[in-house]
C-alpha cells in the first residue's frame, strides 16, 4: 500500500510539474484593464505609462506596472517564456521578485532604440540597471531565476534549453517574496505581453541541509 501511495504521489507531482502553476490562483498588483488566462498562458495588455524604478539617476520613484504573483517563502527556482509585441522605447516584460517597494528585482526583455536587451533592475533602496544587447529580435526568450539564501541568480535562453547567466544579485533572505510576471510601458501606450510555461519549483533550504548533514544520527 505504501508503494502504491508513493507511486500515486510521484505521478501527481509529475502532472503538477508538467502543468506548471495555476495562474488563476495568483494575485494582481496593479492589474491591467485587459488580461486573460488560458491554461498555462497569461496575456496582458500592459498598462500605458507604467514602470518600476527607485530614485537612482532619474530622481523619481514609480511602482505601478502590472504584476501577477504568488507569495513564496524560502528558496526556489522560477522560470517563464515571454513574447512581446514591443512598440515604444523602454517597453518591457519578464519576471519580478519583490519583497516590498524598496527591495525587488525585475528581469526580462527591454526594448531600447529598436534593440532587444536582456535587462535586470535590482533595487535595494536604490535601483541599479544592467543589460545585455541581444543579436537580432528573437520572437521569444526564456528566463530563469534561482533564489538561494541572500542571492538571486538570473539566466536567459534563446531556445529554452541552453541558459546563460546574466546576474548574481543581492535580495534579503528570510523574507517572503512575491514572485511572478510583470510588464511596463514607461513611454508608450502599452503592448501585448504573452507569458507561457510559468513554473515555480521549491528548493530545499541549503542551510538546513548543511545542518542535517552535520547532525546525522
N, C-alpha and C positions, 0 to 999 in steps of 0.2 A: 504493500500500500504506500509506504514511504517513497519507494522508487517511482510509483505511478504519479504521486503528487508532485514529486520533484520534476518528473518529465513534463507534466502539465504546466508547472511553473516556468520551466525553460521555454516551452512553446509560447505561452502567453507573453513572456518577456521578449521573445524574438519578434512576435507580432507587434508589440508596442514599439520596439526599436525601429522596425521597418516603417511603421506608420508615422513615427515622429510625434511631436507634441499635438495635443488637442487645442488648436488655435482658438476655438470658441470659448475655452475656459480662461483665456488670457484677458488682461485688463488694459484699458487705454489710458494713457497720459496724453492730453491734448488730442483727442480723437478728431480725425479729419471728417469733413462733411460726407465724403463718398468713400466707401470701402466695402470689401466683400471677402468672405472666406469660402473656398470651395475645396473641401478635403484638407490637404496639407498646403494649399496655396492661399496666400494673402495678396490681394490687390488693393492699393490705396491711391487716391488722387491726393498727392502731397499738398498740404495747405500752403497757399502763396505767402511769401514774405515771412518765413519762419526759419529759425535756426537754433543751434546750441553753441554758445560761446561765453567765456567769462573773463572780462577785463583786459587781458594782455594785448598790448599794441594798439587795439582799436578803441579802448576806453569805455566799451559798453558791455552789458551783460544781457543775454537773451536766453530763453529757456522754454520755447514754445513750439517745437517741432512735434509732429505726431509720432507716437511711440507705443507699440503694442508689446506688453511684457508679462512675465510671471516672476514671482519673488522666489529667490533661491538662496539658501544658506550654504556654507561650506565651499567645497571645491568641485568644479565641474568643467565640462567641455561643451561649447555651444558652436553650432555651425549652421550655415544657410547659403542658398544660391540666390543671387539677386540679378534682376534685369530691369533696367530703367529706360524710359523714353525721355532722356535728358534734353533740355531745351536752352536753358539760360545759365550764365556763369554762376558757379557755386551750387547748382542743383546737386543733391547728394542723397545717398541711401546706404543702409547697411545695418550692422549690429550695434547695440548700445548696452553697456553695463553701467548701472547707475546706483550709487548709494544714496546720494541726495544732490541738491543743486550745486554743491561745492566739490563733489567727488564723483567723477564719471569718465567713461571712455566711449567715444563713438568711432567707428571704423568702417570703411567701405569705399565705394566709388564717389569721387567728387569731380564734377565737370568744370574744368577751368580753361578758358580761352580755346575751346574746341577740343581739348585733350581730355582723356580719361586718366585720372590719377587714383592710385590706391592710397587712401588718406587715413590718418589717425589723429584725432584730437584727444589728448589726455589732460584731464582737469583735476588738479588738487589745489583748491583755492583760486588758482590762475590757470588758464588754458595754454597748452603748447600744441603746436601743429607740425606734422611732418607728412611728406607724401613721396610716392614712387611713381614716376611717369610710366604709363603702360604703352607698349607699342600698339598702334592701331586703336580700334574701338571694338573690343570684344563684346559680343552680344550679351554674355553673362559672365559673372565671376562667382567663385565660391569663397566664403570667408569662414575661418575657424578661430576661436579664441579659447584659451585654456587658463582658468583661474587656479593658481596654486599659491597658498599662503598669502603673502602680500604682493603678489605679482600676477600680471596677465600677459601671456604670450599670444601674439596676433600673427595669423598666417593668411595668405591668399593663394588662390589657384585659378588657372585659366581653363582647367579641364575637370575639376572635381576629384582628381587623383593625386597629382603632384603639387605639394604645397610649399610655398616659400615663406619663411619667417620675415616679418617686417619690423616688429617691435617687441621689446620686453619692457612693460610699463608698470609703474607702481600703482596699486589700488589698496587702500586699507583693508586688512583682514579682520576676521571675527565680526563682520557686519553683513547682514543680509543684503543681497544685490537684486535690483530689478534688472532682468536680462531679457532682451527681445530685439525687435525690428523697428528701425526709425527711418524717417525721411525728413528732408528740409529743402526749402527753396528760397534762400535769403533775398535774391534779387529778382526772382521770377514770379510767374503766375501759377506755379505748381506743375506737376508732371505725373504720369502714371508710373508707379513703382510696383513691381511684382516680386514677391518673396516665395521661394519654394524650398522644400526639404529641410525646414527648420527643425532642429533637434537639440535637446539638452541632455547630456549624459552625466550622471553623478560620478564623481571620482572620490575614492576613499581618502580621508584626510591623511596627508603624509606624516604629520607629527604623531598622530595616533598609531599609525602603522609602525613607525620607528619605536615608539614606546612598547607596543606589543611584542616587537621583535626582541627588545632588550629584556623583557619581563616574561619570557616564556615559562610555562610551568615545567 
